[in-house]
Amino acid sequence: MPGYGDSPPTEMVATAQGRVAFLDHVLQELGMRRPVLVSPSILEQGDRLAGFVPIAPVGTKDYTAEQYRRVQ
């Protein structure tokens, strides 16, 4: 993800909405449909994934019960 690790910082992923939009763009460009995502965060649009493996979830304390239920 741009702005993480050794990649240069960018405004594009400064917000959760920006990170979701970036990932959506990458998946579209790669032609991937319903991949399994291994990530340290949760996505609001989990229905576009075939699976999700959360590792050390961060930034989820404000998520609603419904948002957690959507992730299978």
C-alpha positions as CSV (number, residue, x, y, z in Angstrom):
1,M,0.0,0.0,0.0
2,P,1.5,3.4,-0.9
3,G,2.8,5.3,2.1
4,Y,3.5,2.1,4.1
5,G,6.8,0.3,4.6
6,D,9.5,1.8,2.4
7,S,7.2,3.3,-0.1
8,P,6.9,7.1,-0.4
9,P,4.0,8.8,1.4
10,T,1.0,9.7,-0.6
11,E,-2.3,11.6,0.0
12,M,-4.2,9.0,-2.0
13,V,-4.3,6.5,0.9
14,A,-4.4,9.0,3.8
15,T,-8.0,8.0,4.6
16,A,-9.8,4.6,4.9
17,Q,-11.9,5.6,1.9
18,G,-8.8,6.4,-0.1
19,R,-7.3,3.0,0.8
20,V,-10.4,1.2,-0.3
21,A,-10.5,3.1,-3.6
22,F,-6.8,2.3,-4.2
23,L,-7.3,-1.4,-3.6
24,D,-10.4,-1.5,-5.7
25,H,-8.4,0.2,-8.5
26,V,-5.6,-2.3,-8.2
27,L,-7.9,-5.3,-8.3
28,Q,-9.7,-3.9,-11.4
29,E,-6.4,-3.2,-13.2
30,L,-5.3,-6.8,-12.4
31,G,-8.6,-8.2,-13.6
32,M,-9.0,-10.0,-10.3
33,R,-12.5,-11.1,-9.2
34,R,-13.2,-12.1,-5.7
35,P,-9.6,-12.7,-4.5
36,V,-8.7,-13.7,-0.9
37,L,-7.1,-10.8,0.9
38,V,-4.5,-11.1,3.6
39,S,-4.3,-7.7,5.3
40,P,-3.7,-6.0,8.7
41,S,-7.0,-4.1,8.2
42,I,-10.6,-4.8,7.5
43,L,-12.4,-3.6,4.4
44,E,-15.9,-2.1,4.3
45,Q,-16.6,-3.8,0.9
46,G,-15.8,-7.3,1.9
47,D,-18.5,-8.7,-0.4
48,R,-16.1,-8.2,-3.3
49,L,-13.7,-10.7,-1.8
50,A,-13.8,-14.5,-1.8
51,G,-12.1,-14.5,1.6
52,F,-10.4,-12.3,4.1
53,V,-7.6,-13.2,6.5
54,P,-7.1,-10.4,9.0
55,I,-3.7,-10.2,10.6
56,A,-3.2,-7.8,13.5
57,P,-6.4,-5.8,12.6
58,V,-6.0,-2.0,13.2
59,G,-8.4,0.8,13.1
60,T,-11.4,-1.4,13.7
61,K,-12.5,-0.2,17.2
62,D,-15.2,2.1,15.7
63,Y,-16.6,-0.6,13.4
64,T,-20.2,-1.6,13.9
65,A,-21.4,-5.1,14.6
66,E,-22.9,-5.1,11.0
67,Q,-19.5,-4.3,9.5
68,Y,-17.9,-7.3,11.4
69,R,-20.8,-9.6,10.3
70,R,-20.2,-8.8,6.6
71,V,-16.7,-10.2,6.8
72,Q,-16.8,-14.0,6.6
